[in-house]
């Protein structure tokens, strides 16, 4: 189906959920006023209330149409045929996401989501990449906080090294350097749901090195020290004292898929490896964070503990208030080391920061990715991609929207 004949440029499916509502608000505030768009979900009354709210945010733009759509193949397929880009904001994706993913893959509709469920993404690749390639659908899961920042910072460092030194990259270390935010109910529900939805075999396969890369990854020796492996501490020049990051579980597989999609040895390099950590105040806090995450993971593997935890946190649809979000910020930093025998080569450095909540950033990332797909003439055929596959054009849009990139080289 020709996208020129479609009724909408963008549809936000799940628009009355926490992230979906933020995404609709960002479209109303920041995207071109002649954009043809719709908000979709099951509740007409909630969608009508959101449409009125969007009108108060920006009365000059074309207001969203309302599409009532339930979670089934028939209705999602009909919705997908109406739009060029569908933003899927209904999670946990392992429970509710496949209907939209399938509909877009089969109907040539470009697709974006904000899952962090790597086993789910692995299943979608197996089931629907062939259909997406045939239909021409550009499909990019994990393009919110999971896993756009880490993927784009890594791509930027590799690109810097290629352009300045004309060599591949040996190592990238990404640091979640600062995050001030609370988790929404949808995010917490996703964490609890992963172990309910997938076997340990599926989880292990998806998170194995280059487990979702389209081609086998480099066989690179793990160069972390025993102290890092057992206590989670790593002191990195130019980044400081780092510790285990929960985000690495979702981000590293996506970066490794980018390695495979973007040429593998030709761009990132044959000896490329990537690690993600989180900034710690000192050595003691690094150890405490590491063991707290390890203990929490063990506890959540117990069904009884998961059932109790669900009752103590935000419920799906809830999250930080706008007043709370104004105090939040997000910052990633990364160091890239060239793959060269030259002594003390320059080190690439990248910082990317957003003044606002992680969920607001996620909404900004979704709408800027949608606009980039619509306007930037990417040389992408149909398939299942990663945020880095949208390259510098996407980064430039994010930078203009408030996710500011800084980059430079350090030299001895």
C-alpha positions in Angstrom: 0.0 0.0 0.0 1.3 3.4 -0.9 1.9 5.5 2.2 0.8 8.6 0.2 -2.8 7.3 0.2 -3.0 6.8 3.9 -5.3 8.8 6.1 -2.7 9.6 8.8 1.0 10.4 9.1 1.2 9.1 12.7 -1.1 7.2 15.0 -0.3 6.8 18.7 -1.8 3.5 19.8 -2.3 3.2 23.6 -2.5 7.0 23.8 -4.2 7.1 27.1 -1.5 5.2 29.0 1.3 7.1 30.8 3.9 7.1 27.9 1.2 7.3 25.2 -0.3 10.4 26.7 3.1 12.1 27.0 3.8 11.2 23.3 0.5 12.7 22.2 1.2 15.9 24.2 4.7 16.1 22.6 3.1 15.8 19.1 0.6 18.5 19.9 3.4 20.8 21.2 6.3 20.2 18.8 5.5 18.6 15.5 4.4 20.4 12.3 0.9 21.9 12.7 -0.2 20.3 9.4 0.6 16.8 10.5 -2.2 14.3 10.1 -2.5 12.2 13.2 -4.7 10.2 15.4 -4.8 8.8 18.9 -6.0 5.3 19.3 -7.1 3.0 22.1 -10.1 1.2 23.7 -11.8 3.9 25.7 -13.6 6.6 23.7 -14.1 8.8 26.7 -10.4 8.8 27.7 -9.4 9.5 24.1 -11.9 12.4 23.8 -10.5 13.9 27.0 -6.9 13.6 25.7 -7.9 15.2 22.4 -9.3 18.2 24.3 -6.2 18.4 26.4 -4.0 18.4 23.2 -6.2 21.2 21.9 -5.5 23.4 24.9 -1.7 22.7 24.5 -1.7 24.0 20.9 -4.9 25.3 19.3 -3.1 26.2 16.0 -2.4 22.6 14.9 -4.6 20.0 13.3 -6.1 18.2 16.3 -5.9 14.4 16.5 -8.6 12.1 15.1 -9.9 9.4 17.5 -9.6 5.7 16.5 -11.3 3.1 18.7 -9.1 0.0 18.5 -9.0 -3.2 20.6 -6.2 -5.7 20.9 -6.9 -8.2 18.1 -5.5 -8.9 14.6 -8.5 -7.6 12.7 -8.7 -4.1 14.3 -5.0 -3.6 14.5 -4.6 -4.5 10.9 -7.3 -2.0 9.9 -5.6 0.7 12.0 -2.2 0.0 10.6 -3.5 0.4 7.0 -4.6 3.9 7.8 -1.3 5.3 8.9 2.3 5.7 7.6 3.8 5.4 11.1 2.3 3.7 14.1 3.7 4.4 17.6 2.9 1.5 19.9 2.6 2.4 23.5 0.7 -0.6 24.9 2.8 -2.7 27.2 4.0 -5.0 28.6 4.8 -5.8 25.1 5.2 -9.6 25.7 1.5 -9.6 26.7 0.0 -7.0 24.4 2.5 -5.9 21.8 2.5 -8.6 19.1 -0.9 -7.6 17.5 0.5 -4.1 16.6 3.9 -5.5 15.6 2.3 -8.1 13.3 -0.1 -5.6 11.8 2.6 -3.2 10.8 5.0 -5.8 9.5 2.3 -7.2 7.2 0.8 -3.9 6.0 4.0 -1.9 5.3 3.4 0.5 8.2 6.5 1.9 9.9 6.6 1.1 13.6 8.1 2.4 16.8 7.8 1.2 20.4 9.4 1.7 23.8 9.8 -1.9 25.0 12.9 -2.9 26.9 12.0 -6.6 26.7 14.8 -8.0 24.6 13.4 -11.6 24.6 10.2 -10.1 23.1 12.2 -8.3 20.4 14.0 -11.5 19.7 10.7 -13.3 19.1 9.4 -10.5 16.9 12.5 -10.7 14.8 12.1 -14.4 14.3 8.4 -14.1 13.5 8.1 -10.9 11.4 11.3 -9.7 9.9 10.6 -11.5 6.7 7.2 -9.9 6.5 8.6 -6.5 7.2 11.2 -6.8 4.5 8.5 -7.9 2.0 6.1 -5.0 2.9 8.7 -2.3 3.3 7.9 -1.5 6.9 10.7 0.2 8.9 10.3 -1.2 12.4 12.3 0.1 15.3 11.6 -1.4 18.8 13.3 0.0 21.9 13.6 3.6 20.7 12.8 5.2 24.1 15.0 5.3 27.1 15.5 1.7 26.3 17.7 1.9 24.2 18.1 5.0 22.1 20.6 6.9 24.3 23.1 4.1 24.7 22.8 3.1 21.0 23.2 6.6 19.7 26.1 7.6 22.0 27.9 4.4 20.8 27.2 5.1 17.1 28.4 8.7 17.6 31.7 7.5 19.1 32.3 5.0 16.4 31.5 7.6 13.7 33.9 10.1 15.4 36.8 7.6 15.4 36.1 6.6 11.7 36.0 10.2 10.5 39.1 11.5 12.4 41.3 8.4 12.5 40.1 6.2 9.7 40.2 3.1 12.0 37.6 0.9 13.6 36.7 1.0 17.3 38.0 -1.4 19.8 35.9 -0.6 22.9 33.0 1.7 23.9 32.1 2.3 27.5 28.8 3.9 28.1 27.9 5.4 31.4 24.4 6.3 32.6 25.9 9.3 34.2 22.9 10.9 35.8 19.2 9.9 36.0 16.7 11.6 38.3 13.3 10.0 37.7 10.8 7.6 39.1 9.6 4.5 37.3 6.1 4.5 35.9 3.6 1.7 36.5 4.1 0.4 33.0 7.8 0.1 33.4 7.5 -1.8 36.7 4.8 -4.0 35.2 7.2 -4.9 32.4 10.0 -5.8 34.8 7.7 -8.1 36.7 6.3 -9.6 33.6 9.5 -10.7 31.8 10.0 -13.7 33.9 6.3 -14.7 33.7 6.4 -14.5 29.9 9.7 -16.1 28.9 11.6 -19.2 29.8 15.1 -18.9 31.2 16.3 -20.4 27.9 14.6 -17.7 25.9 15.9 -15.0 28.1 19.5 -16.4 28.0 19.4 -16.7 24.2 18.2 -13.2 23.7 20.9 -11.7 26.1 23.8 -13.9 24.8 26.5 -11.8 23.2 25.2 -10.7 19.8 22.1 -12.8 20.4 19.8 -10.6 18.3 22.5 -9.5 15.8 21.7 -10.5 12.2 25.3 -11.8 11.8 27.7 -13.5 14.3 29.5 -11.0 16.4 33.3 -10.7 17.0 34.9 -13.2 19.4 36.4 -10.7 21.7 37.9 -11.6 25.1 36.2 -10.1 28.1 38.8 -7.6 29.4 37.0 -6.7 32.6 39.0 -7.3 35.8 37.9 -9.8 38.5 37.0 -6.9 40.7 34.6 -5.6 38.1 33.0 -8.9 37.5 32.4 -9.8 41.2 32.0 -6.4 42.8 30.7 -4.3 39.9 33.3 -1.5 40.3 35.1 -0.1 37.3 37.2 3.1 37.3 37.3 4.5 33.8 39.4 7.4 32.8 37.3 10.4 31.8 34.2 8.8 33.2 35.0 8.2 36.9 33.9 5.4 39.2 31.2 3.2 37.6 29.1 0.3 38.7 26.5 -2.2 37.3 23.7 -0.6 35.3 20.3 -2.2 35.1 19.9 -0.5 31.7 22.7 -2.5 30.2 20.4 -5.6 30.1 18.2 -3.9 27.5 20.8 -1.6 25.8 23.8 -3.8 25.1 21.9 -6.3 22.9 20.5 -3.4 20.8 24.0 -1.9 20.4 25.2 -5.3 19.3 22.4 -5.6 16.8 23.4 -2.2 15.5 26.9 -3.6 15.0 25.4 -6.3 12.7 22.9 -4.1 10.9 25.4 -1.4 10.1 28.1 -3.4 8.6 29.8 -5.1 11.5 33.5 -5.2 10.8 33.3 -2.5 8.1 32.0 0.2 10.4 32.2 -0.6 14.1 35.1 -3.0 13.6 36.1 -6.7 14.0 37.3 -6.3 17.6 34.5 -4.1 18.8 33.0 -4.6 22.3 30.7 -2.5 24.4 30.0 -2.2 28.1 27.4 -0.1 29.9 27.7 1.0 33.5 26.2 3.6 35.8 28.0 6.4 37.6 28.6 5.9 41.3 29.6 8.4 43.9 32.4 6.3 45.3 33.6 2.7 45.6 31.3 1.8 48.5 28.2 3.0 46.7 29.3 1.1 43.6 29.5 -2.1 45.5 26.2 -1.5 47.2 24.4 -0.8 44.0 25.9 -3.8 42.3 24.8 -6.2 45.0 21.4 -4.5 45.4 20.7 -5.1 41.8 21.9 -8.7 42.0 19.7 -9.4 45.1 16.7 -7.7 43.5 17.1 -9.8 40.4 17.1 -13.0 42.4 14.1 -11.9 44.4 12.1 -11.1 41.3 12.7 -14.6 40.0 10.5 -15.8 42.8 6.8 -15.6 41.7 5.5 -14.9 45.3 7.9 -11.9 45.6 6.8 -10.6 42.2 3.1 -10.8 43.2 3.8 -8.8 46.4 5.9 -6.2 44.7 3.2 -5.5 42.1 0.9 -4.3 44.9 3.5 -1.8 46.3 4.3 0.2 43.2 2.6 2.5 40.6 0.0 0.7 38.6 0.1 0.7 34.7 -1.0 4.1 33.5 0.4 5.9 36.5 3.8 7.6 36.9 5.6 10.8 38.0 3.5 14.0 37.9 4.4 16.9 35.6 5.6 18.8 38.7 7.9 16.0 39.7 9.2 15.6 36.1 10.3 19.2 36.0 13.0 18.4 38.5 14.4 15.4 36.6 17.2 15.0 34.2 19.0 12.4 32.1 22.6 12.2 31.1 24.7 9.6 29.3 28.4 9.7 28.7 30.7 7.5 26.6 34.3 6.9 25.8 35.4 5.2 22.5 38.9 3.7 22.1 40.3 3.3 18.6 41.4 -0.1 17.4 45.0 0.8 16.5 48.5 0.0 17.5 49.4 3.6 17.8 50.6 4.4 21.3 48.1 6.5 23.4 45.7 7.3 20.6 43.0 10.0 21.0 39.9 8.9 22.9 36.5 9.9 21.6 34.1 11.4 24.2 30.4 11.9 23.8 27.8 13.4 26.3 24.1 13.4 25.7 21.8 15.1 28.2 18.1 15.9 28.6 16.6 18.3 31.1 13.4 16.5 32.0 12.1 13.1 32.9 13.1 9.8 31.3 9.5 9.4 30.1 9.4 12.8 28.6 12.6 11.9 26.8 11.0 8.7 25.6 8.1 10.7 24.1 10.5 13.1 22.4 12.5 10.2 21.0 9.4 8.6 19.6 8.1 11.6 17.8 11.4 12.7 16.5 12.0 9.2 15.1 8.6 9.3 13.5 9.3 12.7 11.9 12.7 11.5 10.8 11.2 8.5 9.0 8.5 10.7 7.4 10.8 13.5 6.3 14.5 12.5 6.2 14.6 10.1 3.2 16.5 7.3 5.0 18.1 4.7 2.8 16.4 1.9 4.6 14.3 -0.9 3.1 11.8 -2.9 5.1 13.1 -4.7 8.2 13.6 -4.6 11.9 16.1 -1.9 12.8 17.7 -0.1 15.8 17.8 3.6 16.8 21.3 3.9 15.4 20.1 2.9 12.0 18.5 6.4 11.7 22.0 7.9 12.2 22.9 11.5 12.3 19.7 12.8 10.9 17.8 11.4 13.9 20.5 12.7 16.3 20.2 16.2 14.9 16.5 16.1 15.4 16.9 14.9 19.0 19.5 17.6 19.6 17.1 20.3 18.4 14.4 18.9 20.6 16.5 19.1 23.8 18.6 15.9 23.9 21.8 17.8 23.6 24.9 16.0 22.2 28.5 17.2 23.0 31.5 15.4 21.5 35.2 15.9 21.5 38.5 14.0 21.7 40.8 13.6 24.7 44.5 13.4 23.9 47.5 12.7 26.3 
